[in-house]
């Protein structure tokens, strides 16, 4: 007896790709129309890989409405899109919407959640998703955690994984994370990419884009091609997603050597580097600054003062994500996308 077709979720952050860095840097705009188009490409891939239903949260920018309208058109019928259910949720236009949508999808037993957003969106989903795998798609500003993928190929990988045609041992990756604790505030948070320490005392506009506002960066992984604060490690002491350790750098404008790094799209800043090293898992690192703010995945979230003792610890308990390359390589080796002559999508059959 065949297994029932799986259900997956799609969460597209309406606000991603539209923040302050359009003013402070030359970051591009990722519109709601672009996101709706990316979701439609995902749906085509999901239809081709046996996904039966997709859960999509409501929003105030027209993303869900555009997708629902497209689902009634000829392209959706020809491509056998999955059934779409709009989750009608109370909206606050804050990160709480993302968290609530994720919880509802987990409660419905989704096999996977596709996330369209930046590092902050992925962190919000990961905080509620538990061990539900994430299919990550980059639609934000500084996107280090979600890799840049075309939605169609990413959707093929996600659909093959969610439908059980590729083993989890091949297609899933457990990510690293940084635990941030401030005992005096009874505060515990975490980041998926990096934590930056700033001498700025207040959270303010959140984004950090000036080298003088950064004195330390701790990174789970830091790739040389990254954009954002993790680029400071990526271009000085790179570390991959697969490496067990992380990396850290300390900055000072008076340093002998300065690193030219892209802190945001089109924004290159010279940052003085005074020290760097590996980040060992399980070790609680203290900060070099007595007071200031902590930016988690690019945005200031935590203020700390002289009486606080913040620590940062790397571990391997981050979210599960779909390894798109590994899934598609496995699919190619085993011809998982081959269709027999009797299949509805075989070119010999009439449309």
N, C-alpha and C positions, 0 to 999 in steps of 0.2 A: 504494500500500500504506500503510495507516494506521500512524502511529508507535505504539510500545508506550506504554501508560499509565504516566505517571511515578511514581516513588517519592519520598516526602517523609519527613522525620523530625519527631518532636515531642518536645521536652524540657521537662518540667515540674519545676522545682526543688521537692522536697518541703518544704524549709526556708524558702522565700521567704514573706514575709508573716507570719513567726512569731518575729522576733528581739527583742532587748532593748528596742526602742522601744515594745513593748506595755506596758513598765513606766515608761519615762521620758516617754512621750507618750500620746496617745489614738489611736494607730494601730489600725486594724481588723485582724481575723484573717482570713486567706484559707486555708481548711482544705483538706485533701486531697480531701474530697468536692467542694468548690467547683472544684478543679482538674480532677478527673475529669469533672465536668459540663461544664466549658469545653472539654475535649478532645472530648467527645461532640458538642458543637455544631460544633467544627472538622471532625469526621469527616463530619457531615451535609453541610457545605458542600463538603468535598473530594469526597464522592461525587457531588455535583451538578455538579462542574466537571471530572470526568474523571481524578481521581487514582486510580491502581490499587492502590498499596500504601503503608502507613504503618509506619515503624519507631518503636517506643516502648521506651525502656529500662525494665528492671525497677527496683523500688524497695521500700523497707521500710515504706511507709506506706499501701499499698493502692491507689495511683492506677492503676497498670497493671492490677492485678487487677480493679478495678471497671470499667475501660474494656473489658477483654477479656470480662467477663461481659455487659456491655451489648451488645457486638458480636454476641452470639448471640441477641438478642431480636428481637421483631417490628419495633421502630422502626428498627433497623439494616438489616433486610431491606427494609423499605418505602423507606428513604432511600438504599439501595444504597451503604452505607459501603464504603470501600476495605478490602482485606484487611489485617489487622493482624499484624505480627510483633513479638513481644517480644524485645528484645535482652537476653539473660541475661548480665549483666556482674558482675564482683566489685565489691562495694559497700563503701565506707569511710565513707559518710555525711559526706563533705567535698566541697569544690569539685572534687576529683579525679574524682568520679563524673560530673559534668557534662562535664568535659573529655574523659574517656574515651568517653562516649556520643557526643559530637560527632565525635571522631576515627573511631569505627566507622561513623557515618553518612556521613561524607565518603568513607571507603574504599568504601562500598557505592554511591557515586555518586548520592546524593539530589539532587533538583533544588532543594530548599529545606528549611530547618529552621524549624519554628514553635517559638518559645521562650516559655514561661510562667514569668515570674519578675520580679525587680526589676533594677536597674541592674547589680548584681554578677553575677547569673546571665547576663545578656546579654553582659557583658564576658568571662566565662569561655567562653561558646560562641563569641563572635567571635574569641577568641584561637586557636581550633583550626579554625574554619570556612573560613578562606581567603576565596575569592570565592563560596562557596555563600551565596545570599541568605537573610536572616533575616526571618521574619514575627514581629513583636514584639508580645507581649501582656503587659499589666501585671498582675502578681499579687504584687508586693512591697510595700515600705513607702514609701520615697521613690522614686517612679518618674518619672524625667525622660526617660530614653532610650526606653523602650517607651511609646508613646502609649496612652491609655485607649481601648480599642475593645471592642465586643461581639464575642465569638469567631465568631459566625456570619458577620457582614459581613467581618471580617478573613479568615476562612477562604475566603469567596468570592473575595476579591482574591488571596489566596495561591494558591488552586487555579487561577485563570485565568492567573496569571503562571507558575506551575510547569508547567502544561500547554502553554505556548507560545502561548496565545491572545491574550496582550497582549505587545507587544515590550518587551524589557528596557530600551530607551531611554526608554520611557514609564513603566514600572512599577517601576524600581529607582532607589534613591538611594544615592549614596556618602556616607558619614558622615565627619564630622571626628573627630579624636581628639587627646589630649594625651600626648606622649611625656615620660616622667619618667626622667631619668638621674642616677645618682650614681656618677661614675667611680671614686672611691676604694673603693666597694663592688662594683665591676664589676656594677652593677645597672641594668637597663633595664626599665621597666614602662610601661603606658599606661592611660589612662582614657577612657571614652566621653562623660562629661558634665563632670565637674569634678575639680580637685585642690584640696584645702584644706590650708593650712599651719597647724599647731597648735603652741603652745608646750609642750604636754604631751610629756614626754620618752619615754614608753613607749607601746606600742600598746594595752595594756590591753584594755578591753572593745570596742575598735574604733570603735563609733559615736560621732559628735560631735553633741551636742545642746545645748551651752551656749555662749552668745556669747563668753564669756571664754576659751574653748578654741580660738578661731579668730582668726587674725591676717591671713590672706590667702586669697583664693579666685580660682582661674583656671578659666574655663569655656569649653568648646567652643561651647555655645549656652546661652542663659539666657532662658527665657520667663517673662513676668510672672505666669502662672498656675501656675508650677512649685512643688512642695513639696520642701524639702530645701536643701542648701547652695547649689545654683545659683540659688535664689530671691534670694540676696543680690545677685547680679548682675542677675537678671531684674527685680527691682523698683527697681533703681537705674540700670542701663545695659544694657537688654535687647538681646539679639542672637538672630537666628533660626537655625534649622538650615540654612537656605539661604545665609545670609551667609558670605562667605569668611573673615571674621575671627572672633575670639572676644572675651572680655571678662575684666577682672580688677578686683577691689576689694581695698582694704587696710583693715583694721579696727583700732580702738583704743577701749577703753571710755571714754577721756577726750575723744573727739572732740566737736566742737561740735554735729554733727548725728548722730542715731541713726535707723536704719531698722528699722521693725517688720516682721519677716520670719517666715514659717512654716518653721522649720528641720525640723519633722517634723509629721505630721498632728495638729492640735489644739494644737501647741506654738509659740506666737508669742514671739519674743525680740527685744528692742531691741538692735541692733548698731551701735556707733559707726563711721561711715565717714569715713576720712581722705583717701582718694585712690581714683581709678578710671580706667580707660582701656580702649582696644581691645587685643586680643591679635593681633599680626600673625603670619601663617603663616610658618614657617621661622626665626623668631627664638628663640634660646635665652634664656629669662628666668631671671635669678637671683632668689633669695628674699630677703626683707627680714629674715629671722630666721636667726641663726647656728646654732641647734640646736633640735630638736623632732621632730615626726612629720609625715608626709604622709598625708592621707586621700584615697584614690582612689575616686571614685564613692561617697562617703559613709562609707567605713570606713578607719580608720588601718591602713596596711600597711607603712610605711617609717619607720624611725628614722634620724635624721641628727644628727651632732655637729659641733663647731666646725671640725674638720679636713676635713669633707666640703663639696663644692660642688655641690649638687643644681641641676639646670636643668629647666625645663618648656618644651616646644616644641609649638606647634599645627601639625598637618598635615592633609592631606585623604586619608589612607590608611586610614581606618576601615572597618568592615564595610559590605557592601551590605545594604540593607533594602528590604522591599516598601513602596512608597508606596501605601497602601490607598486613599486618596482619588483619586489619579491613575488607578489601575487601574479602580476602579469607575466613575469618570467616563468613561473610555475605553469600558468595557463598556456603559454607558448610551447613549453616542453611536452605537455600532455594534451595539446590540441583541444582545450576546454571550450574554445569558442567556435569549434567546427560544428556545422549543422548538417544533418543527413538530407537526402533528397526530398523526403516527405515533410521536412520542417517548413513552417509557414513562411520563413524568411529566406528559404533557398531560392536562388534566382530563377530556377526552372519552373517554379510555381507561380501561377497568376496572382496578381495583387488584388 
